Amino acid sequence: MDLKQKILNKQAKISVIGLGYVGLPLAIALSTSGFKVYGIDTDKNKIKSIVSGKSFIEDVKSEDLFNLISTKNNKKNSFEVSPNYSSIEISDVIIICVPTPLTKNKEPDISYIQNAVHSISEKLKLNTMVILESTTYPGTTEEILLPVLQSSNNRNLKAGKDFYLGYSPERIDPGRINQTIHNTPKVVAGITKECSKLIHTFYETIVDKVVTVSTTKTAEMVKILENTFRSTNVALANEIYLICDKLGINVWEVIDAAKSKPFGFMPFYPGPGIGGHCIPIDPHLLEWKLKTLNYNTRFIGLSSEINESMPQHWIEKTQDFLKLNNKSIKNSKILILGVAYKPDVADTRESPSLCIIEKLITKGAKVDYHDPLVKNITIYNNNMKSISNISLEKNLRTYDCIIITTNHSTYDWNKIQEKTSSIIDTRNALKNN
Ligand SMILES: NC(=O)c1ccc[n+]([C@@H]2O[C@H](COP(=O)([O-])OP(=O)(O)OC[C@H]3O[C@@H](n4cnc5c(N)ncnc54)[C@H](O)[C@@H]3O)[C@@H](O)[C@H]2O)c1
């Protein structure tokens, strides 16, 4: 049976590499739709957790995981996980969802992709399709993956004939419930026409709408455009906030009124800064690529400058607020509400709250934090624990200042405001109060 038939009959065996925010929900979606899925992750703790049916991602219910996962005693035959790459030998489709962070110098660290593709190349069988889903700079699939796969196991393989290669950016938005893998259109591209057709066929089995673009470079650029668009517009919202603050205008009222325009305007909101694994990082992948071509990406530079300045702005606001009560940050007791980078997720990657906490501690404040979803964080290499819900209720009044940095939907703002008015609200969480 050829690969297309295997895909259409759901007999293709799939390996998903990297079982994090992107890979795990994707593996579950594929497995639920009838494919046999093998999950691979080098993090043994994640494998352990999955095997025991415990999800570590808000968007994946432990119950769903438990119902799919095959264990020694429980041969459900739809989802198996392992820290090693043995499933590659029998896989027809391999999807790479590993991290693509930046180095300290804000250059792409593609070592996770390189490690994954080298491990794949050692075991790649003929007629297998490899798809990269990790966000990366334009050119990665062609320049990094293709040469390794072509020469896998010292063979001289041809893409589009001996194996298939493509790119499809992930559009998952953790915490968002109305957009799923199934109803969010998927952009795809293959290295050759045959690869493009096959990757299109594959995603059509689980996604309502598949959009094929002409090259993998184009598909890689689509993802970076989407995230640069967000980063730039959030930066604009942050700057408009700073402007309104100087003019004594309520920025939230301005944005709410502007969004009544039915065309030509889309609301973005200011806040404590930007966080997560995408928006603060992805534009710099493009910035780096363009630097190699002697081009300065001005919007990206300016946006990240504005967004990264926001934590310092809120520190200054805190200073001004405490001054009103003849206090200073030094020795003040400050509570941070919410350390996740956005509401209703447990993800603290690049969270501006962490930066605010670090700055406050450096200035001598006594800082506590509360987050219903994040029990521990690391600040200056030290472990810090969230205060308990009971302590939050009991001790709210004892803080000189409370800074709302994440507007989790489980917070009862009325109750919080009944107990204290020493609040700095970076998210307009108290809009109805
Ligand atoms: N998180 C999001 O909302 C989001 C959305 C769209 C795209 N993306 C992109 O998707 C990619 C993955 O992001 P994520 O948030 O899922 O990351 P993650 O850190 O949550 O998960 C990645 C997983 O890959 C594993 N891993 C690393 N190297 C490996 C290897 N060589 N072999 C097997 N497993 C390996 C890690 O242990 C980790 O569990 C990134 O490129 C990211 O930019 C993320």
The ligand as an SDF file (V2000), in Angstrom:
LIG
                    3D

 44 48  0  0  0  0  0  0  0  0999 V2000
    3.5840   26.6310   23.0360 N   0  0  0  0  0  0  0  0  0  0  0  0
    2.9070   27.1950   22.0680 C   0  0  0  0  0  0  0  0  0  0  0  0
    1.8820   27.8220   22.3080 O   0  0  0  0  0  0  0  0  0  0  0  0
    3.3600   27.0820   20.6150 C   0  0  0  0  0  0  0  0  0  0  0  0
    2.4620   27.4500   19.6090 C   0  0  0  0  0  0  0  0  0  0  0  0
    2.8510   27.3320   18.2840 C   0  0  0  0  0  0  0  0  0  0  0  0
    4.1310   26.8790   17.9880 C   0  0  0  0  0  0  0  0  0  0  0  0
    5.0110   26.5420   18.9780 N   0  0  0  0  0  0  0  0  0  0  0  0
    6.3250   26.0350   18.5900 C   0  0  0  0  0  0  0  0  0  0  0  0
    6.3200   24.6240   18.7010 O   0  0  0  0  0  0  0  0  0  0  0  0
    7.5990   24.1390   19.1340 C   0  0  0  0  0  0  0  0  0  0  0  0
    7.4420   23.3370   20.4120 C   0  0  0  0  0  0  0  0  0  0  0  0
    6.9380   24.2060   21.4210 O   0  0  0  0  0  0  0  0  0  0  0  0
    6.3120   23.6750   22.7780 P   0  0  0  0  0  0  0  0  0  0  0  0
    5.6880   24.8530   23.4160 O   0  0  0  0  0  0  0  0  0  0  0  0
    5.4990   22.4590   22.5250 O   0  0  0  0  0  0  0  0  0  0  0  0
    7.6450   23.2660   23.5500 O   0  0  0  0  0  0  0  0  0  0  0  0
    7.7460   22.3520   24.8720 P   0  0  0  0  0  0  0  0  0  0  0  0
    9.0280   22.7310   25.5180 O   0  0  0  0  0  0  0  0  0  0  0  0
    6.4680   22.4410   25.6440 O   0  0  0  0  0  0  0  0  0  0  0  0
    7.8440   20.8730   24.3080 O   0  0  0  0  0  0  0  0  0  0  0  0
    8.9100   20.4170   23.5440 C   0  0  0  0  0  0  0  0  0  0  0  0
    9.2720   19.0160   24.0190 C   0  0  0  0  0  0  0  0  0  0  0  0
   10.3100   18.5120   23.1780 O   0  0  0  0  0  0  0  0  0  0  0  0
   11.1370   17.6650   23.9820 C   0  0  0  0  0  0  0  0  0  0  0  0
   12.4080   17.4870   23.2710 N   0  0  0  0  0  0  0  0  0  0  0  0
   13.4490   18.3340   23.1600 C   0  0  0  0  0  0  0  0  0  0  0  0
   14.4050   17.8120   22.3770 N   0  0  0  0  0  0  0  0  0  0  0  0
   13.9690   16.5900   21.9950 C   0  0  0  0  0  0  0  0  0  0  0  0
   14.4940   15.5850   21.1660 C   0  0  0  0  0  0  0  0  0  0  0  0
   15.6720   15.7220   20.5540 N   0  0  0  0  0  0  0  0  0  0  0  0
   13.7800   14.4540   20.9930 N   0  0  0  0  0  0  0  0  0  0  0  0
   12.5790   14.2950   21.5950 C   0  0  0  0  0  0  0  0  0  0  0  0
   12.0100   15.2270   22.3840 N   0  0  0  0  0  0  0  0  0  0  0  0
   12.7000   16.3700   22.5740 C   0  0  0  0  0  0  0  0  0  0  0  0
   11.2210   18.3980   25.2960 C   0  0  0  0  0  0  0  0  0  0  0  0
   11.5770   17.5300   26.3470 O   0  0  0  0  0  0  0  0  0  0  0  0
    9.8010   18.9470   25.4400 C   0  0  0  0  0  0  0  0  0  0  0  0
    8.9700   18.0890   26.1870 O   0  0  0  0  0  0  0  0  0  0  0  0
    8.4680   25.3830   19.2860 C   0  0  0  0  0  0  0  0  0  0  0  0
    9.1590   25.6050   18.1000 O   0  0  0  0  0  0  0  0  0  0  0  0
    7.4510   26.4820   19.4870 C   0  0  0  0  0  0  0  0  0  0  0  0
    7.9430   27.7440   19.0820 O   0  0  0  0  0  0  0  0  0  0  0  0
    4.6230   26.6070   20.2920 C   0  0  0  0  0  0  0  0  0  0  0  0
  1  2  1  0
  2  3  2  0
  2  4  1  0
  4  5  1  0
  4 44  2  0
  5  6  2  0
  6  7  1  0
  7  8  2  0
  8  9  1  0
  8 44  1  0
  9 10  1  0
  9 42  1  0
 10 11  1  0
 11 12  1  0
 11 40  1  0
 12 13  1  0
 13 14  1  0
 14 15  2  0
 14 16  1  0
 14 17  1  0
 17 18  1  0
 18 19  2  0
 18 20  1  0
 18 21  1  0
 21 22  1  0
 22 23  1  0
 23 24  1  0
 23 38  1  0
 24 25  1  0
 25 26  1  0
 25 36  1  0
 26 27  1  0
 26 35  1  0
 27 28  2  0
 28 29  1  0
 29 30  1  0
 29 35  2  0
 30 31  1  0
 30 32  2  0
 32 33  1  0
 33 34  2  0
 34 35  1  0
 36 37  1  0
 36 38  1  0
 38 39  1  0
 40 41  1  0
 40 42  1  0
 42 43  1  0
M  CHG  2   8   1  16  -1
M  END
$$$$
